[in-house]
Amino acid sequence: MTTNARIYLSPPHMGGDELGFVKEAFETNWLSTVGPHLDAFEAAMEAYLGRPCVALASGTAAIHLGLRLLGVGPGDEVLCPSLTFAASCNPVVYQGAQPVFVDSERRSWNLDPERLREAIEERKRLRGNPPRALIVVHLYGQTADMEAIEAVCAEHEIPIFEDAAEALGATYRDRKAGTLAPLAALSFNGNKIITTTGGGMLVAESRAMAEKVRFWSTQARDPGLSYEHSELGYNYRMSNVLAGIGRGQLAVLDERVRQRRAIASRYEQAFADLPGLERMPQAPWGRHTNWLSVFLVDRERLGVSRDALIEALAREDIESRPVWKPMHLQRLYADAPMVGGAVAEDLFARGLCLPSGSSLTEADQRRVIDVIRARVEQT
Ligand SMILES: Cc1ncc(COP(=O)(O)O)c(C=O)c1O
């Protein structure tokens, strides 16, 4: 008898060297928020992205400190796509500012440059000045339409912060996600393409910006013997133990991208004959990592709703989930301005994230496919 183990959406997938690095941290007693793994992990990411990096406790912390670096503060407005995870915009509120949400476009599901222009013009009309910054998000491993977004922001001199939490390994033209704006955040949360169990990184255009973030992330202690503080700090640094895991993971990033893309292609082939089950578009401007394999369900054509598929998968112990619930539909952000919304609402209503972990075997992926096909054929 075979027993089917639970299939998770996007579980951690170690490369092999991580445990050795963790052991080394124990053996050398670098069990702290300083140590050689931190230096080496940052240097390896800098070699990969070509920009200075600061290892932090989470991607959320990276967004928070990045917004502070951009001078976001009380009374400011910050633009952000509505279709994202709450961690993209919560740090706006940490800084006492207000998010302004913008709809998505259909080619990449990311921020719509036209709606962005409308949002900026509307806020200028209502408040006399444009929003302080834009957080651009690359959803599910695919970059946003950066050239169009940059052009709109340049007209109004609005700085861009890149939330690349879901997009490490993705590209826009020949540029890497994480280097498409002066500042970016990466996440190494347990479900990401590479993980440190929990963690993040701030990627900066200049070393001076990276140094400032490192200073704030370690309690902003001024140089000298006594504990002097002239700026507000945070305890946001990554642990040296976790940086060791990051070193092992970064070494297999390219392989993880290949694996995730192969999984998405296999789903697409397996569902090619099912009308009404369409893969998330692959925009022409870059490489989609397919961090998650996402499909849009057309209930009329498929004969089954997105939620019915989630339920059928759950009955077989297979984890799947809807696309992010847009921020403008959240109680927390009920009062925040929103420009457009129909696209984000449609993607939320019909979007399905399927198991996408790079360790997913072909046999397990077959199980997922078979459950979906059986549920469709049942109607
Ligand atoms: C788009 C997006 N932004 C930010 C984050 C926050 O990252 P972290 O969980 O490392 O704080 C995540 C994921 O968790 C995310 O998906």
The ligand as a Tripos MOL2 file, in Angstrom:
@<TRIPOS>MOLECULE
LIG
   16    16     1     0     0
SMALL
NO_CHARGES

@<TRIPOS>ATOM
      1 C1          5.2820   40.5100   -1.9830 C.3       1 LIG1
      2 C2          5.8530   40.2840   -0.6180 C.ar      1 LIG1
      3 N1          6.3600   41.3270    0.0500 N.ar      1 LIG1
      4 C3          6.9160   41.1820    1.2510 C.ar      1 LIG1
      5 C4          6.9910   39.9660    1.8750 C.ar      1 LIG1
      6 C5          7.5450   39.9110    3.2400 C.3       1 LIG1
      7 O1          8.6650   39.1440    3.3840 O.3       1 LIG1
      8 P1          9.0100   38.4800    4.8020 P.3       1 LIG1
      9 O2          8.0250   37.3800    5.0200 O.co2     1 LIG1
     10 O3         10.4070   38.0000    4.6320 O.co2     1 LIG1
     11 O4          8.8850   39.5550    5.8340 O.co2     1 LIG1
     12 C6          6.4620   38.8270    1.2210 C.ar      1 LIG1
     13 C7          6.5000   37.4520    1.7540 C.2       1 LIG1
     14 O5          6.4390   37.0490    2.8010 O.2       1 LIG1
     15 C8          5.8670   39.0020   -0.0580 C.ar      1 LIG1
     16 O6          5.3280   37.9520   -0.7000 O.3       1 LIG1
@<TRIPOS>BOND
     1     1     2 1
     2     2     3 ar
     3     2    15 ar
     4     3     4 ar
     5     4     5 ar
     6     5     6 1
     7     5    12 ar
     8     6     7 1
     9     7     8 1
    10     8     9 2
    11     8    10 1
    12     8    11 1
    13    12    13 1
    14    12    15 ar
    15    13    14 2
    16    15    16 1
@<TRIPOS>SUBSTRUCTURE
     1 LIG1         1 GROUP 0 **** ****
